[in-house]
């Protein structure tokens, strides 16, 4: 294409170039001036050649190195992240295992304490029952003693009352031995 432009520019008649130049100057577009096409094409090729050389030899290798370094850093970061995730999962499993062990030990301690407290409560309950049985036996003995004493007093009071009644009814004071025999006979008769 460039060769075609150069050949066309070389074969143009001078008049057409003059008319074109006048027209380009009048229009205000110097890049459309056919007389300058050869120079424009030359500098275009030089500029693009230098740009291509700079890109190929300087910029693209640097950019490639940066991209390669970035790719390597990303790969290293991904590997590190995978290792850290594995470590975190291992630590999580270890923590869960430790928590399960701690729960099991806590349940064992609670069960042991509960059994010890139940044994202590049973022992105290037995002691309390034994103490209560002793108090009940002591109370029963006291009640029996007081009952016997009360019955003796009732017998005495009954004997005195019977003697007083006999004296009032018949006017004779009875003998205490006779009153005791009569009371014994009456008590024996009631028990039958």
Order of alpha helices (4+ residues) and beta strands (2+ residues): alpha-alpha-alpha-alpha-alpha
